[in-house]
Amino acid sequence: MRLATWNVNSIRARVERTVAFAVREHIDVLAMQEIKCKPEQFPFAEFEEAGYHVQAHGLNQWNGVAIASREPITDVELAFPGMPGFAKGHEGPDQPQEARAMGATIGGVKVWSLYVPNGRSLDDPHYMYKLDWLSALADYTRATLEQNPDLPMALVGDYNIAPTDADNGDPTVVVGASTHVSPPEREAFAALLSAGLSDTVRPIIPTGYTYWDYKQLRFPRNEGMRIDFILGSHALADAVKGATIHRDERKGEIPSDHVPVVVDLDLTGPDDDDRPMVF
């Protein structure tokens, strides 16, 4: 299985690029974030013509996640248990959930497309929402893997966190003054790893970014950040045989400010040598 994640920053504006990439790179499963549309506005036809099944979750022109797959998509979930909501000026436990998570089973793999809240600024209520959201995600991950420790599960997407200084090349993003690099955010990311996940890409690709701001020539100067991840349970991480960060997708006409991150999975077990792979 070739699994990819990409914050496409409006699928309607970039559907041709997105589908062309998926076909050219033989992507089996593509998790998308920031689709910025409702399901009835999603360009399903372009994906279906290319041979993909698609599930999309969006509530308005902001946020939104989707999954495209060569194989059928089953057991779709539009939030993980305990996922908090947010509404500006609204407090309390009944805040509406945003379209930031979609889980599904594909070829025996549990795949989550995740668009972690930005946080906005260290003194913004959105920052605490981000930390609460990540805490709930860690709780869900821990509980799921305690119940099924051999589950191949991928939590992929835009995490809006640069977990180490090596993941941040943007000089305007400063520890102590900016989101994405604050100690609580980095601790929340570390808690996900402690819950049973591994960064499946960095061991294979030791350098490189996945996001460059549109402003101030960030991309030509390579002042980017690594904030898009494919985190996997041990069963999934053990199956990773290769990884790629597609930097060139930041070039050309109307690019997203993020680029795709891809891993190749060998899902055959030791007793499956004579059986066909899922894809």
N, C-alpha and C positions, 0 to 999 in steps of 0.2 A: 504494500500500500504506500503510495506517495501522498503524504499529508501536508497541506499548506495552510498558513494563516496570513491574512492581509487586511489591514485597515484600508478600505478602498476610498474612504472620504467622499461618499456619494456614488452609489452604484449606477444611478441613472446617467450621471455625467461620464462614467468610466466603464460602462458595460463592455464596450468593444475591446478595450485594453484588457479587462479582467478575463473575459472569455478567451481571447487570443492567447493570453498567458497560460491559462489552464490547459488549453488544447496543445499548445506548443511544448509545454513542459510535462505533458502527460500526467497531470495532477488527478489523482483519484478522489480526494476529498479536499475541498477548499472551504475553510471557515473564514467568513468575512465579518468585519466590524464597521461601524459608522456608515451603514447603508443609507441612512437619512431618508427613509421613505416608509410608508405603510405597505403591508403585503399586497394590497390591490394596485400599488404603483410600481411594484418590483418588476423588472424586465425578465420575467420567467422564460419567455419565448426564446430569447437568444441563448440561454443556457440549455434549454431543452433541445434546441436544434443541434447543439454540440454534444448531446448525449448525456446531459446531467439531470438528475433529480434535484429539486431545490426546496428548502424550507426557509421561510423568512419571517422575522419578527420585528416589527417596527410600529410605533404608536403615533409618530409625527415626523417632522422634518429633521429631527435630531436623533442621535444615537442609532440604535437598530443593529441587529445581527442576523446572519444568515449562514446556511451550510448548503453547499452544492456537492453532489456525490455521483460517481459513476454507478454505484450500487444503491439499492433502495435504502431509504432513511426511515428508521423505526424508533419507537419509544421517545418521541419528541417531548421535551420539557422546555417551558418558556421562563423558568426561574429555578434556581437551586433552593432547597429547603432553607428557610431562615433568611433569605435575601432581603435586605432592607429596602425601603423606598425613600424617595426624596421629592420634596416640593418646596420651592423658595417661599419662606415665610410661614411654612406649615411645620408644626412640631407634633410629636406624639407617635405612637406605634402604628398608626393607620395610614401612614404616608403612602402615596401610590408608587408602585414599582415602575421603574423605567425599563425600556427594552435593551437590556445590557447582557443577557445571558440566554443561550440556547444550547440544550443538551440533546444528544441523539445517539442511537446505537447504529453503527455501520460496520458490517463485516466482523462483528464480534467485539469491536472497539467502542468504548464510550467516549464520545467526542463532545467537548464543550467549546463553543465560540463565545469568548468573553470580551466585553468592552468595559474595563474597569473605570470608575469615575475619575475625572481629571484631578479634582481637588481644588482647582482654581487658585487659591492662595492659602497661606498657612493660617490666616485668621478668618477664613470663609467657612460657613457651615458645611459647604460641600467637601471640605477637607476631612471633617469628622465623619461625614457620610462615607467617604472613600475608605477610611480606616475601619469603620463598622462593616462595610461591604466585604472588605478583604478578610476580616475576622470571621464573618459568617461563611465565606468561601472555604477558609481553612477548616472550620468546624465540619462543614459538609464533606470535605475531602477526607479528613481523618476518620469520620464515622463510616464513610463508604468503604474505605480501604481496610478498616478494621473488620468490617463485615465480610469483605471479599478481597483479601490481600493479593490475589493473583489476577485481579481485574486489569486488563489493559485499558487505561484511561488517559486521555490527553486533555489537558486544560490549556487551550491555546488562545492567543489574541493579543490585544493591546492592553498592557498592564499599567501604562502611565507611571512606571517606576523604572529608574536606572539603579539597579541594586548595588552597584559598586562604582567607585570613581572611574574605573576603566570603561564603564558603560556610558559615561557622559563626556561628550566633547564640545558641548555648547557653553561658551564662556559666560552667557547670561544666566545660566542655571547654576545657582550657588547654594551650597549646603548652609543652612541657617537662614536663608532668605527666600528659597524657592521650594515649590512642591516638586515631586518626582524624585528628589534626592534627600529628603529629610530623614533623620534617624527613625521616626515612627513608621514611615512608609517602607523603609528598607527592612525594618524589623518585621513588618507585616508580610513582606515578600519572603523573608527567611522562615517565617512561621508556616508558609505554604510548603516549603521544602521539608520542614520538620514534620509536616502532616503526612508525608509519604511521597512527595514529588521530587523530580530531578529536572534540572535544566538540560534538555537533550541536545542542544545546539552548541553551547560554548565549549564542551570538551572536544568537539570536532572543528569548530571555527573559533579560534582564540581571540580574534579581533573583529572589529566592524560594527557598524551601527545599522539601525532599521528605520530611523526617522530623522528627517531634517526639516526644520521650520522653513516655510516659504520666504520668510523675511531675511534681509541683510546677507544675502548670498551664502546662507548656511550650507547649502549643498556643494557649490563649487569649492568652498573652503573646507569641506568635510567636517563641519562643526555639528555633528549629529548626536543622537542618543540611541542606545539600544533599549527599547521599551516594549518590543513585541517578542513574545516567547512561545515556545512549545514545551510546556511542562508535562512530564509524564510519570505515571506510576512506575514501580520497578518493572512490572511485566511489559509495559510499553517501552520504557527506556532501554531495557535489555534487547529489544527488537530493532533499535535504531542502528542502521548500517551506513547512513550518510546524511549530510545536511548541507543546505545552501541558503545564503542570504542573497537575494536577487537585487543587488544595488542598482543595476542599470534600469530597473523599472521606475526609478526616480527621475529619469531623463525623458526627453521627448515632449510631446504635446499633452497638455492638461494631466500631468502626473499626480498621483496621490502624494502626500507628504510622507507616507510610509511605503515600505517595500515588502514584498512577500518573503516569508521565511518557510523553508521546506525541509521535511525529513523523509527519508526512505525507511520503511519498516519491513523487516522480514518476519512475518507472522507465523511461519511454520515452526512447529515444535520439534523436539528430538525424535518423536515418533511419527512425524508427518512428512518424512522425506519423499514418500511416494504419492502424496496427496497434492492436488493443485492448490496454489495460493488462493486467497480470497479474491484478489484482483489479478 
